[in-house]
Amino acid sequence: MKPNNTHTQILIFDFGSQYTQLIARRVRELNVYCEILPFNSDILKDASQFEHVKGIILSGSPCSVLDEEAPQFPLEQFQSKTPILGVCYGAQFMAHQAGGQVQPSATREYGRANLHFIENGSPLFKNISADSQVWMSHGDSITNIPTNFEILASTESVKVGGFKIAGQETYGIQFHPEVTHTLEGKQLLQNFVVDICGCAQNWTPDSFVETTVAELKAKLGDDKVVLGLSGGVDSSVAAVLLHKAIGKNLYAIFVDNGLLRKDEFEQVLESYKGMGLNVTGVNSKEDFYAVLKDVKDPEQKRKAIGKKFIDVFQAEANKIQGVKWLGQGTIYPDIIESVSVKGPSATIKSHHNVGGLPEKMDLKVVEPLNTLFKDEVRRVGKSLNIDPKILGRHPFPGPGLAIRILSDITPEKVAILQEVDAIFINGLKTSGLYDDVWQAGAMLLPVQSVGVMGDERTYENVVALRAVHSLDGMTADWVHLPYEFLAETSNKIINQVKGVNRVVYDISSKPPATIEWE
């Protein structure tokens, strides 16, 4: 992954911190474009890659600078040339490299703290309040600094809370400005990014649309592009951007895999037609049900659905003469997460996408959203005047209801879950709760329970409802939906959906649980 040389103003080098994406999000919120690279990126060998870079941020890390295999970084390549901000591990690395002393903390410092000393006149701490709350998360501390280091801030237990190297615009801070618990963290990042680095605050949705459409026109010319639509935010925004650039040369395909929400195929097709897109709807329910017959393992379900989607999509795309490009709604977190700072990450579950299609169909790939976070995609969609109902849609898994049916897939089970899901989601909307939830859905469990309905004993299905708060799906907390709403929803489901006699609510957070059950 290389930086976008025409836009990139800040480069963030990732040492493996769970907060690295948050640093980028906060910088982007300042309307300054930044990118994340692994600390050991090959582009560090090519100075020409940094022509437009105005500042460098070094992230935190789960590692210790005292480890034999501690991540390294060529500081000398940038010092005295480019402003640098080291956060937590980044700060410790700077001190350690310069001959300072870093030692394990007497107790691991994790949580809120307050600055009780700030160096007056420091540009990094401009407009930061005395006693400002910050967030600590570190196992080591800087105990001695080199003579050319100046302490800029301290907390009660951390003497070197912030520092500057004399004669350089090189700074380090022991706390995390990117998390919301650091109450004036955004101000500190603004001080660094805007004042110290001199970045232009011109990264806006409107500027992104204007630049991206121009770049797409130049790249694609009169070529034809085929794009798989899902009805979700990412593919919809990607489609409208491509449509603005190439018009009728965009061919969109929306596949009904039989695992969508109730009436979703018809509703989404209708909304796309209203947007002027050239969309073909393909009803392939029976094909997907056939390959899923008797399949219970979640990973096998995902693979079967992915393979069949490729077959269906390719058959439909082959009807279009002269297609040269495959459009995809890939977003920035997908790119970041594919580049591990410590080698390949463990696979938790396969992601459903069109992997394999570009090679199989001999197509080049165009990904107009691959520099954006999810919240930025929504803002760009708003700038494009896309229907708020599409932009506000909850994320929905690529394999659809297949991974919310915790057993083998049958049309009957899908129909039951579609009805349950419709009652739950429509209830959230009519109760004004939908926009307060990041993602919601229902699971059909592989158990049956005893019940009594109309004086008769029943032995029917159990469904679980799930609703979570999240920023990006990496972590999530369950939503405390009102008891009255849950009671009303449960009654409706049991009374209106034949085959269900018990409803439960999932109160697990991620981690340790995942958002989906499979």
N, C-alpha and C positions, 0 to 999 in steps of 0.2 A: 504494500500500500504506500503510495507516494502522496506528499502534500499537493493540494491544488494550488499551484504557484501563482495563479492570478488573483486568488482570494485570501489565501492563508496569511494571517497576521500573527497568530499565536500558535506555537506548537507545544503540545503537552506530551511529555514522555512518561509512559506508564511503567511503573515498577511493580505492578500487580495489586494495587490498592483497590478495595471494594468501592472507593469513592471517586475513582478517576473519571468515570462518565459524568459525575456530578460537577466536577471542575469545568468540564467542557460545556455543560448545560448552563452554568452560571456565567461563563464568559460569553456564550451566545446570547444570553438574556441582555447583555450590554450592547447588543447589536454589533458584536465583533466576531468575525469568523475565525474559528480555531479548529484544529484537528488533533487526534490522538495517535501516537505512534508507540510501538514497543521500545523500551530503553535500548535494545540492541538492534534497532532497525538498520538494514544495510545502507539506507540513504545517508547515514551519518558519514559514510566514506566519500560522499559527493557534495562538496561545498556549494555547487551551483544550485542545489535543491533548496537553499535557504535564502535566496535572493530577496524575496518579499517578506521574510519572517522578521517581525519587530520585537518578539519576546519569546522566552522559553519558560515553561513551568515544569518542574520535576515533581512527580506525584509521590504519595506515600507508598508503603509496601508492607506486606506481612513479614518480610525478611528483616534481618538485623545487619547493620554495616559491619558487625563483628564476625559474621558468618564467613567461613572460608570461601564459599561460593556466592558471596553477596553480589547483587547486581552492580555493574560498573557503568560509568558514563564519561565520555570525553569532555569534561568541563572546560578544559583549556581551549577547546575549539570555539567556545562562545564567549568566555569571560573577556571583559574589556571591549567586546564587540557588540554584544546583544544583552539586554537586560535579562536576568534570570531570577526566578522565584522558586525556591525549594520548599516543599510542603512536607513536614514530618520526616519521613525517610530521606527525602530530597535535601532537607536542611542538615540532617545528621551526616549525610554523605559528604556534603560540602565541608563541614567542620572536620570530619575525619580525614578527608583528602588533604586538607591544609595543615594537618598536624595537631588539630584539637583532640580533645578526649571525649569519647562517647562510651557510656557504661550502662549496664542494665539498671533500670529504675528499681529503687528499694521495693516499691509496690507498683504494679502495672497501672499507669494513669489512663483511666478511661471514663469519660463523662464530662460534665460541665465544670468550668473553672472561670475565674475572673481575672482580667489583667489588673494588676495593682500598680504597675509602672509602665508608662509609655514615654518614649523619648520625644520631647517637644520638638517640632520642626521636621520630623521624619516624614518624607513624602509618602511612604508606604502606610503610615498610620494617620494620615490627614483625615480629620473629621471623625476619628474613632473616639468614642467616649471613654473617659476614665472609668475604670471598673467594668469595662465592657465584657459581656459573657462570651466565652469561646468554648470549643469542643475539643477535648484531648482524646487521643487514642494511640498510645504508644507504650512499648515495653522498655525502650532505651531512652536515655536523656543525655544531652550535651552537658558535660560537667566542667570542661575547660575549653576556652576558645583561643585561637591564635591571636597574637598581639594586633594584627591588622583587622580584627573583627570588632565591631561596635554593637553592644547590646541595645536593642530598640524597645523591647518589651519583656516583662516578666509577670508570672503569676506567683501566688504565695508559695507554691512548691516547685515551680520551674523557673529557675533564674534566667536561663537562655530561652525565653519564649519567642523572641524574634531577634534577628541580627542583620547587619549590613557589612559587606567587605569594603574596606576603605579603598577609594580610588576606582571603584567599579559600581555599576548598577546591579549588583548581585545581592540578593536577599534570601533569608531563610526564616521560616516560622515553624514552631513546634506544633501548632494547633491546625485544625482543618477549617479554612474559611468557606469551603464549598457546602458544608452541611447547614441546615437551617438553625441548628442549636447554637452556631456562632452567629449571634444576632446582627453583627455588623460586618459579616464576612463578605457580602456583596460590595460594600463600600471599599473594603480593603482590596478586593480584586479589581474594582474600578480604578482605585489609586494606582495599582500596578499596570494594568492593561492600558488605560486611557492616558493617565498623566505621565507615568514613568516610561512606558513603551511608545506612547504617542500614536496608538492605534485609532484609525477612523471608525466611528460608530455608524457604519453604512450597511451593515448586514441586516436587511429587513425582508419580510415576505415579498413585498412588491419588487425589491431589487433582485431577489432570487428568481422570481417569475420572469422578469425582463431578461436577465442574463441567461437563465436556463433555456428559455424558448429560443433565444438567438443562437445559443450553442447547439441546440438540437437541430435547428434549421441548417446550420453549417455542417453538422456531422452527418445528417440523414439525407439532405438534399431531396431528391424525388424518390428515394427508396421506400419500399413498403415495410411496415412493422406490424407484427402480430403480437397481441398482448392477452394474457389470461386474466380475466376479471374475477374477483371473488365477492364483490359487494361491500368489501371493507374499505377503510379509509385510505390505506396505502395504494392499492391498485387503482382506486377511483381517482386520486389526485394525480398519480402517474399518467393515467389515461387522458385526463383533461390537459395536462402539460403537453403531452405528445400530440394531442388533437390540435392544440393551439399552434404547434410548430408545423405539422404536416397534414392536418385536415383529413381528407378522405383516404389518405394512404395509411391511416391507422385502422387495423382490423382487430376488433376486440371480440373475445370469445368467453362466454359465461357458461360453465358446465354445471348442470344439475346432477350431482352425484347421489341424490336420494338421501343425503345426510344433512341437508340444510334445515333451517328453522321453518316452521309452518308458513306456507304461502310465500316464502322468501324469494323463490325463483321468479315468480310472476311480478312481485313488488319491485325487486331490484331491476329487472329488465325494463319495467315501465319507467323507473326513475332515470335510468341511463338514456332511454330514448328522449326523455324530456331535456336531457343535457346536450342533445345533438350528436351523440356518439354513434358510430357505426358498429352495432353490437349484434352478434349472432348467439342465440341461446340454444344449447344442446341438451336435450333430455336423455341422460344416460343412466337413469336410476337402476334399471334392471342389470346393466353391465356391472355396476359396482356391487350390487347385492350378490351377484353370481360369484365374484372373486372373493367376497367376504363370507360366503357360506361356511359355517362351522369354524370360522377363525375366532379364537378367543384371546390370544396373546396380543397385548397392546402394540408392541413393536411390529408384529406381523401385520396387524391391521393397517398401521401407518404405511408400511412398505407396499402392501397390496393396493391401497388407495393411491399412493404416489405413482406406482407403475401403471395402473389403469388410467389415471389422469393423463399421463404422458401419451398413452395409446390413443385416448379419445381426442386430446388436444392436437396431436400430430395428424390424425386422420382429418380433422376439421381444417387445420392450417394448410394441409396439402391441397385443399380445394382452391386456395388462393394462389394465383400465379405470380411468381417473381418476388416472393417475400425474402428479404435479406437480413432482417433484424428480429430479435425476440425482445420485447419490452418486459421489464420486471419491476415490481414495486419494492425492491430491496431498500431498506433504510439503514441508517448509519450504525445502530447497535448490532445489526446482523454482520456488518463488515468488521467492527471492532472485536466482536466475540469470536470471529473466525481466526483472529490473529492472537494466539496465546503468548504471553510474555515468558512462559516457562515450558514451551512445547505444547503438544496437542492436549486439549482438555478432555476430561472423561465425558463420554456421551451419556447424558441423562435420558434423552429420548431423541428420536429423529425428528427433524422439522420437515413438514410437508411443503415442498415447493416444486418447481419445475426442473429440479436438478437432472442433468443428463440430456435435456431437450436441445440446448444449443449445439452440442456436438452431434447428436443423433440427426438433427435436421440441417446441419451445416449452416447455422445462423450465428451472426454476431449478436452480442448482448448490449442493450441500452438500458441504463438504470438511472432515471432522472432524479431519484430521491435518495441516492446512496450517500449523500452528505448530511442528511437531516435526521434529527431525533423525532420521535412520534409527535410530541407537542408542536414541533416546528412544522411537521407535515400538515397538521390541522390548521395552523395559522396560514400556511401557503394555500390550503384549500379554501379558507375563508377569503383570502385575497383573490382567488379565482372564482368567487361567488358560487361555490358548490353548495348544494342543499345542506343546511345544518343537520338534517336528519341523517345524512350519510356521514358527515364529519363527526357527529356526536355518537356514532355507533360504538358499542362495546367491542373489544377484540373478540374474535370468534376463531376457534382452532381450525386449521386447514383440513384435518380429517373430519371436522364437523361432529355430528352427534355420535359417530362411531366410537369415539373415545369417551363418550359420556354414557354409553351403554356398556356396563362392566361384564360383558359376556359376549356370546356370538350375536351377530347382527341379523335381524329378520325385519321385513317390512312392517310387521305387526308391532314389534318393539319400537321401531322408529316412530310409528304413528302415535303410540302412547306417549313417548317422550316429547314429541312435537307439541302435543296438546298441553302437557304439563309445563313445558318451557313457555308456551304462548301465554298461559295464565299468569305465570310468574313475571315474565318480562312486561307484558301489558299492564300488570298490576303495579309494577315499579313506575311505569310511565304515568298512569292515571293518578298515582299517589304523589307524584312530584319527586320521586326518589331516584329515578333512573340516572340523572346527571350527577348524583352524589356517589354513584357506584362506578368503579373502573371496569369491572367485568362481573357478569352474573350468568348463571345457567343452572340447569337441573341434571342430575345423574340418575339413571335407572340402575338400581342395585341388583346383584345376582342372588337376592334372597327374597323369600316371601314370608309374610307374617299373618298371624291369625287376627281377624277382625269380626265385628258384628255390624251388619248393615240390614236394616229392615227386619229385625228379629231373626236374621239368618247368619250362620257362621260363614265367614269368608276366609280364603287363604290366597292372598293376592300380593301384588308387587309393592315394594318400598321405593320411594324416590327421595333423593337428598337435594336440597336447594343450597346453592353456594353464591355468595356475593362478597367481593373483596375491594379494598382500597389499594391502589398501587400507583407508582409514577411510570414505570416502564416494564412491569412484569417480573423484574429481577427479584424483588421482595414484595410481599403482600400481607395485609392484615384483613381479617374478616370484618365485615360491616355489621354494626349493631343495629340491624333493622328493627323498627318498632314491633313490640309484641303483638299489637293489634293488627298490624299489617300481616305478620306471619300467620296469625290465627285465621284471618280472613282468607289468605292465600291457600292455606292448608285445607280449609273447608271447601273452597271452590274446586281444588284439585280432586279431593276425594269424592265430592258429589258429582263432578262433571266428567271425570276421566275414568272410563270403565277399565278395570284391571288394577287400580291403585287403591289401597286401603290404609296407607301409612305414609306420612311426610316427616322428614327430619331436616334439621338445619346444621350445616357444617360450620363449626367455630374453630377451625384450624388455620394457622397462619403459615406463610411461606418465608423462610424455612421454619420448621422441618417439612411440612406438607407442601406439595406443589399446588398450583391453582386448579389444574385439571386433575381428575382422579386416576387417569391413565396417561 
